[in-house]
């Protein structure tokens, strides 16, 4: 069984509000591995929308993500891409600003 752990910083302006939290949960549920997210002393199941929402992760929040299981490395790579893309909201904010970055 593989175990992978990485630290991520929430970079999108609105943090992990409903839409990105749902995107993260949907992605986590595609994998067999157990995926947890830790913020300070709180650890939640990344496959639970309520858990992810309860993190209250705003922009700049540091989260520790841990994946344990046969597809842990693939899960972490996908989660990393999601965080790095700002949950798809970085492009959206540029669009609403008239395309200026």
Buried (B, 14 or more C-beta within 10 A) or exposed (E): EBEBEBEBEBBBEBBBBEBBBBBBBEBBEEBEBBBBBBBEEEEBBBBBBEBBBEBEBEEEBEBBBBBBBEBBBBBBBBBBEBBEBBBEBBEBEEEEEEEEE
